[in-house]
Amino acid sequence: MQTIELLTSQFPRATVFPVPPAVALSRRQHLEGTTLVEALVCETHLAALQTATVTSAVNGLRQAGRIENPLDIRNFIPHRPAILLATSGWLLDAGLEKETIEDVEVFFEELRPARAYLDHFFRDASELGCARAEILHRRNLTSNWQRAAKGAAVAVKSLDQSLRFSLPELYAETVPVLVSLLNSSAEGLQPCIDTAGHPFLPELPQRRRSARKGLFQECSVQHSRRTSRALVRDISSGGLGLDGIAGLRPNEMVVIDLDTGRRLMGTVVWTKARLSGVRFSTPLPPNDPLLFG
């Protein structure tokens, strides 16, 4: 700090020092790597929180009538983040340890059979009724989702150990809360089920960091009778920011299909080059999974 003050006292504020191209490129790559790592942490924390909620609900299925509407579980199913599919090499370049990336990969691989058994349950529930489907699938659902919850806890702790001094403090504050929820659900408890039998996403310290959350999900945007690919950079309850489409116009209606399966509708409120802001036709509820992570 004393060195910085000494330098700033020796040169006028208006003095500009040229940055060599190689240094500028290195800084940009560092910033891009930091953004990718932070996006991966956000997506992993969100998927882990959703896993705790689904596992809690699955545990509740063992008690007749505990979960008021088992089909509500559909609203909390976690998915593999697109950023992990596209940028694992970049994450290594950004300084994330190989073992940590593997821990995250294992977690999302363990979600595949867990989601598959849940899909079977939903199909049988629509044909046989929820009560009968619960009896048929209870064992497989419980074992697979509890395993996924344990894998999520490992991934969350591994990311924390690798990045403890690289990310804002609220990420570190989130970890013990999230791991506690995951461990409780992995042990058969129901920390994410309210007294009325409804699954919910508990609020994490990290969510208080900003009302607008970085999302970094690829999507398709329907506009002016065309469909374009874009990136959802951030999201809030009232709207989202898009990157990658030129030519959108204010007041234009758009339909946004996230690669994770969600569809959102809204109106363009501002544009600047390939950036634009969209206001949702219907605001997202406070407990919407997209707002967590």
C-alpha positions as CSV (number, residue, x, y, z in Angstrom):
1,M,0.0,0.0,0.0
2,Q,2.9,2.4,0.8
3,T,4.5,1.7,-2.6
4,I,1.2,2.5,-4.4
5,E,0.8,5.8,-2.4
6,L,4.4,6.7,-3.2
7,L,4.0,6.1,-6.9
8,T,0.7,8.0,-7.1
9,S,2.2,11.0,-5.2
10,Q,5.0,11.2,-7.8
11,F,2.9,11.3,-10.9
12,P,-0.1,13.5,-11.8
13,R,-3.5,11.7,-11.9
14,A,-3.8,12.4,-15.6
15,T,-0.5,10.6,-16.4
16,V,-1.2,7.5,-18.5
17,F,1.4,4.7,-18.9
18,P,1.0,2.6,-22.1
19,V,0.3,-1.1,-21.4
20,P,2.4,-3.4,-23.7
21,P,0.1,-5.6,-25.9
22,A,1.4,-8.8,-24.3
23,V,0.7,-7.5,-20.8
24,A,-2.8,-6.4,-21.9
25,L,-3.5,-9.8,-23.4
26,S,-2.3,-11.5,-20.2
27,R,-4.6,-9.4,-18.1
28,R,-7.6,-10.1,-20.3
29,Q,-6.9,-13.8,-20.2
30,H,-6.7,-13.6,-16.4
31,L,-10.0,-11.8,-16.2
32,E,-11.7,-14.3,-18.6
33,G,-10.3,-17.2,-16.6
34,T,-11.5,-15.7,-13.3
35,T,-15.0,-15.2,-14.8
36,L,-15.1,-18.8,-16.1
37,V,-14.1,-20.2,-12.7
38,E,-16.6,-18.0,-10.8
39,A,-19.3,-19.1,-13.3
40,L,-18.5,-22.7,-12.6
41,V,-18.6,-22.2,-8.9
42,C,-22.0,-20.5,-9.2
43,E,-23.4,-23.3,-11.4
44,T,-22.0,-26.1,-9.1
45,H,-23.4,-24.4,-6.0
46,L,-26.8,-24.1,-7.7
47,A,-26.8,-27.7,-8.8
48,A,-25.7,-28.8,-5.3
49,L,-28.5,-26.8,-3.6
50,Q,-31.0,-28.3,-6.0
51,T,-29.6,-31.8,-5.3
52,A,-30.1,-31.2,-1.5
53,T,-33.7,-30.2,-2.2
54,V,-34.5,-33.1,-4.5
55,T,-32.8,-35.6,-2.1
56,S,-34.8,-34.1,0.8
57,A,-38.0,-34.7,-1.2
58,V,-37.0,-38.2,-2.2
59,N,-36.3,-39.0,1.5
60,G,-39.8,-37.6,2.3
61,L,-41.4,-40.1,-0.1
62,R,-40.6,-42.8,2.5
63,Q,-43.3,-41.3,4.7
64,A,-46.8,-41.5,3.1
65,G,-48.3,-38.1,2.6
66,R,-45.1,-36.2,3.7
67,I,-44.6,-34.6,0.3
68,E,-47.8,-32.8,-0.7
69,N,-47.3,-33.0,-4.4
70,P,-44.3,-35.2,-5.5
71,L,-44.5,-33.8,-9.0
72,D,-43.3,-30.5,-7.6
73,I,-39.8,-32.1,-7.5
74,R,-39.6,-31.4,-11.2
75,N,-39.0,-27.7,-10.4
76,F,-35.7,-28.5,-8.7
77,I,-33.9,-31.0,-10.8
78,P,-30.3,-30.0,-11.4
79,H,-28.5,-30.2,-14.7
80,R,-24.9,-30.3,-15.9
81,P,-23.8,-26.7,-16.6
82,A,-23.0,-25.9,-20.2
83,I,-19.8,-24.0,-19.1
84,L,-18.3,-27.3,-17.8
85,L,-18.9,-29.0,-21.2
86,A,-17.3,-26.2,-23.1
87,T,-14.4,-24.9,-21.0
88,S,-12.7,-27.7,-19.0
89,G,-9.4,-26.9,-20.8
90,W,-9.8,-23.2,-20.0
91,L,-10.4,-23.9,-16.4
92,L,-7.1,-25.7,-16.1
93,D,-5.4,-22.7,-17.8
94,A,-7.2,-20.5,-15.2
95,G,-5.5,-22.3,-12.4
96,L,-8.1,-24.7,-11.2
97,E,-6.6,-28.0,-10.1
98,K,-7.2,-31.1,-12.2
99,E,-8.4,-33.1,-9.1
100,T,-11.0,-30.4,-8.4
101,I,-12.3,-30.5,-11.9
102,E,-12.5,-34.3,-11.6
103,D,-14.5,-34.0,-8.3
104,V,-17.0,-31.6,-10.1
105,E,-17.2,-34.0,-13.1
106,V,-17.9,-37.0,-10.8
107,F,-20.7,-35.1,-9.1
108,F,-22.5,-34.3,-12.4
109,E,-21.9,-37.9,-13.6
110,E,-23.6,-39.2,-10.5
111,L,-26.6,-37.0,-11.3
112,R,-27.3,-38.9,-14.5
113,P,-28.6,-42.1,-13.0
114,A,-30.4,-40.1,-10.3
115,R,-32.2,-38.1,-12.9
116,A,-33.0,-41.2,-14.9
117,Y,-34.7,-42.9,-11.9
118,L,-36.6,-39.7,-11.2
119,D,-37.8,-39.7,-14.8
120,H,-39.1,-43.3,-14.4
121,F,-40.9,-42.3,-11.3
122,F,-42.6,-39.4,-13.0
123,R,-43.7,-41.6,-15.9
124,D,-45.2,-44.3,-13.6
125,A,-46.8,-41.6,-11.4
126,S,-48.7,-40.3,-14.4
127,E,-49.9,-43.8,-15.2
128,L,-50.2,-45.5,-11.8
129,G,-50.6,-42.6,-9.5
130,C,-48.0,-41.1,-7.1
131,A,-48.6,-43.5,-4.2
132,R,-48.0,-46.6,-6.3
133,A,-45.0,-45.1,-8.1
134,E,-43.4,-44.1,-4.8
135,I,-43.5,-47.7,-3.6
136,L,-42.0,-49.0,-6.9
137,H,-39.1,-46.5,-7.0
138,R,-38.5,-45.5,-3.4
139,R,-35.3,-47.6,-3.0
140,N,-33.6,-46.6,-6.2
141,L,-34.5,-43.0,-5.8
142,T,-33.2,-42.9,-2.3
143,S,-29.9,-44.6,-2.9
144,N,-29.0,-42.7,-6.1
145,W,-30.0,-39.2,-4.9
146,Q,-28.2,-39.7,-1.5
147,R,-25.1,-40.7,-3.5
148,A,-25.4,-37.6,-5.6
149,A,-25.7,-35.5,-2.5
150,K,-22.5,-36.9,-1.1
151,G,-20.8,-36.2,-4.5
152,A,-22.1,-32.7,-4.4
153,A,-20.6,-32.1,-1.0
154,V,-17.2,-33.4,-2.2
155,A,-17.3,-31.1,-5.2
156,V,-18.3,-28.0,-3.2
157,K,-15.6,-28.6,-0.6
158,S,-13.0,-29.3,-3.4
159,L,-13.8,-26.0,-5.1
160,D,-13.6,-24.2,-1.8
161,Q,-10.2,-25.6,-1.0
162,S,-8.8,-24.6,-4.5
163,L,-10.3,-21.2,-4.7
164,R,-10.6,-20.0,-1.1
165,F,-8.4,-17.0,-1.7
166,S,-9.5,-16.3,-5.2
167,L,-13.3,-15.6,-4.9
168,P,-15.4,-13.1,-2.9
169,E,-15.8,-14.0,0.8
170,L,-19.5,-14.8,0.5
171,Y,-18.6,-17.9,-1.6
172,A,-16.6,-19.2,1.4
173,E,-19.5,-18.4,3.8
174,T,-21.9,-20.4,1.5
175,V,-19.8,-23.6,1.7
176,P,-20.5,-24.8,5.3
177,V,-24.2,-24.0,4.9
178,L,-24.4,-25.9,1.6
179,V,-22.3,-28.8,2.8
180,S,-24.5,-29.2,5.9
181,L,-27.7,-29.3,3.8
182,L,-26.1,-31.9,1.5
183,N,-24.8,-34.1,4.4
184,S,-28.2,-34.0,6.1
185,S,-30.1,-35.0,3.0
186,A,-27.5,-37.7,2.2
187,E,-28.1,-39.2,5.7
188,G,-31.9,-39.4,5.0
189,L,-33.1,-36.2,6.5
190,Q,-35.3,-33.5,4.9
191,P,-33.7,-30.1,5.5
192,C,-35.3,-28.6,2.3
193,I,-38.9,-29.6,3.0
194,D,-41.2,-27.1,4.8
195,T,-43.8,-28.0,7.4
196,A,-46.5,-28.1,4.7
197,G,-44.6,-30.8,2.7
198,H,-43.3,-28.4,0.0
199,P,-39.7,-28.6,-1.4
200,F,-37.8,-25.3,-1.3
201,L,-34.4,-23.9,-1.9
202,P,-32.9,-22.5,1.3
203,E,-31.3,-19.1,1.0
204,L,-27.5,-19.1,1.0
205,P,-25.1,-16.3,2.0
206,Q,-23.8,-16.1,-1.5
207,R,-27.3,-15.0,-2.8
208,R,-27.0,-11.8,-0.9
209,R,-24.0,-10.8,-3.0
210,S,-26.1,-9.2,-5.6
211,A,-29.7,-9.0,-6.7
212,R,-28.4,-9.9,-10.2
213,K,-26.7,-13.2,-10.6
214,G,-24.2,-14.2,-13.2
215,L,-25.7,-17.1,-15.2
216,F,-23.4,-17.7,-18.2
217,Q,-25.8,-20.1,-19.9
218,E,-26.1,-20.6,-23.7
219,C,-29.5,-20.2,-25.2
220,S,-31.7,-19.8,-28.3
221,V,-33.5,-16.6,-28.8
222,Q,-36.6,-16.3,-31.0
223,H,-37.1,-12.8,-32.3
224,S,-38.5,-11.2,-35.5
225,R,-39.4,-14.6,-36.9
226,R,-35.8,-15.7,-36.5
227,T,-33.9,-17.9,-34.0
228,S,-30.4,-16.8,-32.9
229,R,-27.8,-18.3,-30.5
230,A,-26.7,-16.1,-27.6
231,L,-25.4,-16.2,-24.0
232,V,-27.4,-15.2,-20.9
233,R,-24.8,-13.3,-18.9
234,D,-26.8,-12.5,-15.8
235,I,-30.3,-12.8,-14.5
236,S,-32.6,-11.3,-11.8
237,S,-36.2,-11.7,-10.8
238,G,-37.2,-9.1,-13.3
239,G,-35.1,-9.8,-16.4
240,L,-31.8,-10.9,-17.9
241,G,-28.8,-9.7,-19.9
242,L,-28.0,-11.2,-23.3
243,D,-24.7,-11.2,-25.2
244,G,-24.3,-12.2,-28.8
245,I,-27.2,-10.9,-30.8
246,A,-27.0,-7.7,-32.9
247,G,-30.2,-6.0,-34.2
248,L,-32.6,-6.5,-31.4
249,R,-34.9,-3.5,-30.9
250,P,-36.4,-2.0,-27.8
251,N,-40.0,-3.2,-27.1
252,E,-39.4,-6.3,-29.2
253,M,-40.9,-9.5,-27.8
254,V,-38.4,-12.4,-27.4
255,V,-38.6,-16.0,-26.3
256,I,-35.5,-17.4,-24.7
257,D,-34.8,-21.1,-24.4
258,L,-32.0,-22.0,-22.1
259,D,-29.9,-25.0,-23.1
260,T,-30.8,-26.5,-19.6
261,G,-34.5,-26.6,-20.7
262,R,-36.1,-23.5,-19.3
263,R,-38.2,-21.2,-21.5
264,L,-38.4,-17.4,-20.6
265,M,-40.4,-14.7,-22.3
266,G,-39.9,-11.0,-22.2
267,T,-39.4,-7.6,-23.9
268,V,-36.2,-6.0,-25.0
269,V,-35.7,-2.8,-22.9
270,W,-32.2,-1.7,-24.1
271,T,-29.5,-2.7,-26.7
272,K,-25.9,-1.8,-27.2
273,A,-24.1,-3.5,-30.1
274,R,-24.4,-7.2,-29.3
275,L,-25.5,-6.7,-25.7
276,S,-29.2,-6.3,-24.7
277,G,-31.4,-6.3,-21.6
278,V,-34.7,-8.2,-21.4
279,R,-37.6,-7.6,-18.9
280,F,-39.6,-10.7,-18.2
281,S,-43.3,-10.8,-19.0
282,T,-43.8,-12.4,-15.6
283,P,-41.1,-11.9,-12.9
284,L,-39.5,-15.0,-11.5
285,P,-40.5,-16.0,-7.9
286,P,-38.0,-15.4,-5.1
287,N,-37.3,-19.2,-4.8
288,D,-36.8,-19.8,-8.6
289,P,-33.7,-22.1,-9.0
290,L,-32.2,-19.7,-11.6
291,L,-31.8,-17.0,-9.0
292,F,-29.7,-19.2,-6.7
293,G,-26.1,-20.4,-6.9
